[in-house]
Amino acid sequence: MRSHLVGGLVAAGAALCGLAASPASAWTGSYVSSNSGYAYVRGAATTNSAIIGKAPNGRMVDMMCYKDGQWAQGNYWTNRWYYSTVQSNGTNNWIGFVHASLVAKPTRVPPC
């Protein structure tokens, strides 16, 4: 009888913990938000640099620093670019520059 009671309490505790856990999709930081539906991740703070990845809206952006580079039109004109890790479609994330106008909820970061 005692083992059934303990087992039931353990199962109930596990269920409660499962309900309290937040899902991985509950990201509250910076993310891609572009009028075109995506943002390019680039090798440098310029539109002439290599494209490392193409991140659709909603992808997580972990900003490390900023660089003032080429002026470009995204959602608005700015020369600010964020050096960031961006969530990719696969298992490896992209690391490169994203135009600042394409990042929603940007965090404060130092210059690169």
Residue frames as a rotation matrix with the C-alpha (Angstrom) as fourth column:
MET 1
0.570 0.822 0.000 0.00
0.822 -0.570 0.000 0.00
0.000 0.000 -1.000 0.00
ARG 2
0.462 -0.465 -0.755 2.79
0.169 -0.789 0.590 2.40
-0.871 -0.400 -0.286 0.91
SER 3
-0.617 -0.744 0.257 4.65
0.378 0.006 0.926 1.80
-0.691 0.668 0.277 -2.39
HIS 4
-0.137 0.656 0.742 1.46
0.974 -0.047 0.222 2.58
0.181 0.754 -0.632 -4.35
LEU 5
0.786 0.431 -0.443 1.03
0.550 -0.815 0.182 5.83
-0.283 -0.387 -0.878 -2.43
VAL 6
0.044 -0.864 -0.501 4.65
0.069 -0.498 0.865 6.90
-0.997 -0.073 0.038 -3.00
GLY 7
-0.655 -0.271 0.705 4.44
0.662 0.244 0.709 5.95
-0.364 0.931 0.019 -6.67
GLY 8
0.292 0.864 0.410 1.27
0.944 -0.329 0.021 7.97
0.153 0.380 -0.912 -7.05
LEU 9
0.724 -0.082 -0.685 2.86
0.265 -0.883 0.386 10.99
-0.637 -0.461 -0.618 -5.40
VAL 10
-0.397 -0.917 -0.041 5.91
0.207 -0.133 0.969 10.75
-0.894 0.376 0.242 -7.66
ALA 11
-0.465 0.298 0.834 3.68
0.885 0.163 0.435 10.52
-0.006 0.941 -0.339 -10.74
ALA 12
0.656 0.752 -0.073 1.62
0.755 -0.655 0.029 13.49
-0.026 -0.075 -0.997 -9.57
GLY 13
0.383 -0.612 -0.692 4.77
0.126 -0.707 0.696 15.51
-0.915 -0.353 -0.194 -8.92
ALA 14
-0.651 -0.635 0.416 6.12
0.458 0.110 0.882 14.70
-0.606 0.765 0.219 -12.37
ALA 15
-0.031 0.734 0.678 2.84
0.984 -0.099 0.151 15.73
0.178 0.672 -0.719 -13.96
LEU 16
0.802 0.315 -0.508 2.88
0.466 -0.862 0.200 19.03
-0.375 -0.397 -0.838 -12.08
CYS 17
-0.092 -0.919 -0.383 6.47
0.109 -0.391 0.914 19.69
-0.990 0.043 0.136 -13.15
GLY 18
-0.591 -0.089 0.802 5.52
0.767 0.246 0.593 18.96
-0.250 0.965 -0.077 -16.74
LEU 19
0.450 0.838 0.308 2.72
0.879 -0.476 0.010 21.49
0.155 0.267 -0.951 -16.58
ALA 20
0.741 -0.194 -0.643 5.01
0.216 -0.838 0.501 24.11
-0.636 -0.510 -0.579 -15.06
ALA 21
-0.305 -0.921 0.244 7.75
0.566 0.032 0.824 23.70
-0.766 0.389 0.511 -17.68
SER 22
0.334 0.389 -0.858 7.77
-0.422 -0.753 -0.505 26.31
-0.843 0.531 -0.088 -20.41
PRO 23
0.777 -0.004 0.629 7.92
0.486 0.639 -0.596 25.16
-0.400 0.769 0.499 -24.03
ALA 24
-0.272 -0.959 0.075 11.04
0.738 -0.159 0.656 25.80
-0.617 0.234 0.751 -26.10
SER 25
-0.267 0.220 0.938 8.96
0.854 -0.396 0.336 27.90
0.446 0.891 -0.082 -28.48
ALA 26
0.743 0.600 -0.299 8.24
0.667 -0.618 0.416 30.49
0.065 -0.508 -0.859 -25.77
TRP 27
-0.357 -0.925 0.128 11.18
0.924 -0.369 -0.095 32.71
0.135 0.085 0.987 -26.81
THR 28
0.681 0.620 -0.390 10.79
0.688 -0.725 0.048 36.24
-0.253 -0.301 -0.919 -25.46
GLY 29
-0.131 -0.837 -0.531 13.97
0.363 -0.538 0.761 37.80
-0.923 -0.093 0.374 -26.86
SER 30
-0.214 -0.059 -0.975 14.84
-0.699 -0.688 0.195 39.33
-0.683 0.723 0.106 -30.22
TYR 31
-0.073 0.239 0.968 13.50
0.487 0.856 -0.175 37.78
-0.870 0.459 -0.179 -33.41
VAL 32
-0.938 -0.242 0.249 13.32
0.317 -0.303 0.899 38.34
-0.142 0.922 0.361 -37.18
SER 33
0.125 0.978 -0.167 10.45
0.614 -0.209 -0.761 40.63
-0.779 -0.007 -0.627 -38.21
SER 34
-0.835 -0.512 -0.202 10.63
0.101 -0.503 0.858 41.79
-0.541 0.696 0.471 -41.82
ASN 35
0.011 0.840 -0.543 8.06
-0.647 -0.408 -0.644 43.31
-0.762 0.358 0.539 -44.17
SER 36
-0.144 -0.149 -0.978 9.39
-0.945 0.313 0.091 40.89
0.293 0.938 -0.186 -46.82
GLY 37
0.831 0.549 -0.084 8.95
-0.489 0.795 0.360 37.86
0.264 -0.258 0.929 -44.56
TYR 38
0.725 -0.653 -0.218 12.63
0.682 0.725 0.095 37.07
0.096 -0.218 0.971 -44.02
ALA 39
0.790 -0.600 -0.123 16.06
-0.549 -0.783 0.293 38.52
-0.272 -0.164 -0.948 -43.21
TYR 40
0.644 -0.682 -0.346 19.41
0.097 0.522 -0.847 37.62
0.759 0.512 0.403 -44.72
VAL 41
0.808 -0.586 -0.058 22.24
0.069 -0.004 0.998 36.74
-0.585 -0.810 0.037 -42.35
ARG 42
0.891 -0.450 0.058 25.40
-0.056 -0.236 -0.970 38.17
0.450 0.861 -0.235 -43.96
GLY 43
0.398 -0.850 -0.345 29.14
0.862 0.475 -0.178 37.83
0.315 -0.226 0.922 -43.61
ALA 44
-0.779 -0.608 -0.151 29.69
0.625 -0.742 -0.242 41.59
0.035 -0.283 0.959 -43.13
ALA 45
-0.162 0.717 -0.678 27.66
0.508 -0.529 -0.680 44.73
-0.846 -0.454 -0.278 -42.38
THR 46
-0.559 -0.010 -0.829 26.87
-0.624 -0.653 0.429 45.35
-0.546 0.757 0.359 -46.06
THR 47
0.534 0.830 0.158 24.38
-0.449 0.437 -0.779 44.12
-0.716 0.345 0.607 -48.64
ASN 48
0.475 -0.442 -0.761 27.31
-0.808 0.124 -0.576 43.22
0.349 0.888 -0.299 -50.92
SER 49
-0.494 -0.720 0.487 28.65
-0.858 0.496 -0.136 40.58
-0.143 -0.485 -0.862 -48.52
ALA 50
-0.801 0.095 -0.592 28.04
-0.153 0.922 0.356 36.84
0.579 0.376 -0.724 -48.71
ILE 51
0.188 0.914 0.359 24.65
-0.880 -0.005 0.475 35.53
0.436 -0.405 0.804 -47.62
ILE 52
-0.844 -0.502 0.191 25.12
-0.523 0.686 -0.506 32.97
0.123 -0.526 -0.841 -44.86
GLY 53
-0.758 0.653 -0.001 21.43
0.624 0.724 -0.295 32.22
-0.192 -0.224 -0.955 -44.33
LYS 54
-0.656 0.677 0.333 17.87
-0.277 -0.627 0.728 33.35
0.702 0.386 0.599 -45.00
ALA 55
-0.923 0.250 -0.292 15.84
0.371 0.380 -0.847 33.47
-0.101 -0.891 -0.443 -41.77
PRO 56
-0.279 0.901 0.332 12.04
0.473 -0.172 0.864 33.67
0.836 0.398 -0.379 -41.97
ASN 57
-0.155 0.334 0.930 10.03
-0.632 -0.757 0.166 35.89
0.759 -0.562 0.329 -39.64
GLY 58
0.808 0.526 0.265 9.87
-0.496 0.366 0.787 34.64
0.317 -0.768 0.557 -36.07
ARG 59
0.463 -0.709 -0.532 13.35
0.518 0.704 -0.486 33.07
0.719 -0.050 0.693 -35.98
MET 60
0.857 -0.173 -0.486 15.26
0.424 -0.299 0.855 33.77
-0.293 -0.938 -0.183 -32.77
VAL 61
0.446 -0.744 0.498 18.10
0.185 -0.467 -0.865 36.31
0.876 0.478 -0.070 -32.92
ASP 62
0.714 -0.340 -0.612 20.76
0.659 0.029 0.752 36.30
-0.238 -0.940 0.245 -30.20
MET 63
0.804 -0.351 0.480 22.50
0.025 -0.786 -0.618 39.66
0.594 0.509 -0.623 -30.63
MET 64
0.388 -0.762 -0.519 26.18
0.921 0.336 0.196 39.86
0.025 -0.554 0.832 -29.57
CYS 65
-0.386 -0.511 -0.768 27.22
0.442 -0.833 0.333 43.34
-0.810 -0.211 0.547 -30.74
TYR 66
0.765 0.633 0.121 26.41
0.425 -0.355 -0.833 46.02
-0.484 0.688 -0.540 -33.31
LYS 67
-0.501 -0.863 0.069 28.33
0.626 -0.306 0.717 47.61
-0.598 0.402 0.693 -36.16
ASP 68
0.490 0.563 -0.665 27.49
-0.120 -0.713 -0.691 50.73
-0.863 0.419 -0.282 -38.12
GLY 69
-0.480 -0.613 0.628 28.11
0.482 0.414 0.772 49.71
-0.733 0.673 0.097 -41.72
GLN 70
-0.937 0.137 0.320 26.39
0.265 -0.319 0.910 50.28
0.226 0.938 0.263 -45.05
TRP 71
-0.531 0.838 -0.129 23.15
-0.585 -0.472 -0.659 52.26
-0.613 -0.274 0.741 -45.09
ALA 72
-0.956 0.271 -0.115 20.39
0.103 0.675 0.731 49.98
0.276 0.687 -0.673 -46.33
GLN 73
-0.318 0.932 0.173 16.61
-0.924 -0.345 0.164 49.86
0.212 -0.108 0.971 -46.59
GLY 74
-0.950 0.215 -0.227 14.94
0.255 0.953 -0.162 47.05
0.182 -0.211 -0.960 -44.70
ASN 75
0.065 0.963 -0.262 11.80
0.996 -0.048 0.068 47.94
0.053 -0.265 -0.963 -42.78
TYR 76
0.974 0.101 -0.200 13.42
0.109 -0.994 0.030 51.41
-0.196 -0.051 -0.979 -42.53
TRP 77
0.544 -0.820 0.180 16.73
0.051 -0.182 -0.982 53.09
0.838 0.543 -0.057 -43.47
THR 78
0.870 -0.403 0.285 19.63
-0.392 -0.212 0.895 52.58
-0.300 -0.891 -0.342 -41.08
ASN 79
0.268 -0.849 -0.455 23.32
-0.622 0.209 -0.755 51.77
0.736 0.486 -0.472 -41.14
ARG 80
-0.152 -0.263 0.953 23.10
-0.955 0.289 -0.072 49.66
-0.256 -0.920 -0.295 -37.96
TRP 81
0.225 0.127 -0.966 23.76
-0.461 0.887 0.009 45.91
0.858 0.444 0.258 -38.22
TYR 82
0.489 -0.018 0.872 23.71
-0.840 0.260 0.476 43.32
-0.235 -0.966 0.112 -35.44
TYR 83
-0.461 -0.636 -0.619 26.32
-0.632 0.725 -0.274 40.58
0.623 0.265 -0.736 -35.26
SER 84
0.076 0.724 0.686 24.14
-0.971 0.210 -0.115 37.71
-0.227 -0.657 0.718 -34.10
THR 85
-0.978 -0.072 0.196 23.47
-0.041 0.986 0.161 34.03
-0.205 0.150 -0.967 -33.84
VAL 86
-0.291 0.905 -0.309 20.26
-0.951 -0.308 -0.005 33.39
-0.100 0.292 0.951 -35.77
GLN 87
-0.133 0.362 0.923 18.07
-0.249 0.889 -0.384 30.29
-0.959 -0.281 -0.029 -35.49
SER 88
-0.747 -0.194 -0.636 18.31
-0.659 0.086 0.747 28.31
-0.090 0.977 -0.192 -38.72
ASN 89
0.307 0.871 -0.385 16.02
-0.908 0.389 0.155 25.75
0.285 0.302 0.910 -40.31
GLY 90
0.360 -0.261 -0.896 18.35
-0.029 0.957 -0.290 22.91
0.932 0.130 0.337 -39.35
THR 91
0.700 -0.128 -0.703 20.49
0.681 0.415 0.603 21.89
0.215 -0.901 0.377 -36.43
ASN 92
-0.383 -0.885 -0.265 23.24
0.912 -0.407 0.043 24.49
-0.146 -0.226 0.963 -36.87
ASN 93
0.631 0.573 -0.523 22.52
0.518 -0.813 -0.265 28.19
-0.578 -0.104 -0.810 -36.36
TRP 94
0.396 -0.470 0.789 23.80
0.697 -0.406 -0.591 30.97
0.598 0.784 0.167 -38.60
ILE 95
0.299 -0.379 -0.876 26.31
0.676 -0.564 0.475 33.49
-0.674 -0.734 0.087 -37.23
GLY 96
-0.491 -0.443 0.750 26.63
0.844 -0.456 0.283 36.80
0.217 0.772 0.597 -39.05
PHE 97
-0.934 0.087 -0.346 25.21
0.017 -0.958 -0.288 40.29
-0.356 -0.275 0.893 -39.51
VAL 98
-0.195 0.940 0.281 21.49
0.980 0.174 0.098 41.09
0.043 0.295 -0.955 -39.66
HIS 99
-0.598 0.047 0.800 20.19
0.204 -0.956 0.209 44.53
0.775 0.288 0.562 -40.66
ALA 100
-0.984 0.098 -0.147 18.88
0.127 -0.186 -0.974 46.23
-0.123 -0.978 0.170 -37.51
SER 101
-0.532 0.835 -0.137 15.53
-0.844 -0.536 0.013 47.16
-0.062 0.123 0.990 -39.05
LEU 102
-0.027 0.492 -0.870 14.72
-0.529 0.731 0.430 43.45
0.848 0.472 0.240 -39.43
VAL 103
-0.666 -0.242 -0.706 15.14
0.437 0.640 -0.632 42.59
0.604 -0.729 -0.320 -35.73
ALA 104
0.322 0.834 0.448 12.15
-0.162 -0.418 0.894 42.99
0.933 -0.361 0.000 -33.41
LYS 105
0.991 0.116 0.060 12.65
-0.064 0.025 0.998 43.55
0.114 -0.993 0.033 -29.67
PRO 106
0.281 -0.957 -0.067 16.39
0.161 0.116 -0.980 44.30
0.946 0.264 0.187 -29.99
THR 107
0.784 -0.135 -0.606 18.44
0.618 0.080 0.782 44.06
-0.057 -0.988 0.146 -26.82
ARG 108
0.836 -0.548 -0.019 21.17
-0.546 -0.836 0.054 46.47
-0.046 -0.034 -0.998 -25.77
VAL 109
0.727 -0.667 0.164 24.55
0.670 0.741 0.044 45.24
-0.151 0.078 0.985 -27.01
PRO 110
0.253 -0.724 -0.642 28.02
0.034 -0.656 0.754 46.80
-0.967 -0.213 -0.141 -27.18
PRO 111
0.624 -0.154 -0.766 29.76
-0.771 -0.279 -0.573 47.84
-0.125 0.948 -0.292 -30.40
CYS 112
0.953 -0.299 0.051 31.71
0.303 0.927 -0.223 45.08
0.019 0.228 0.973 -32.13
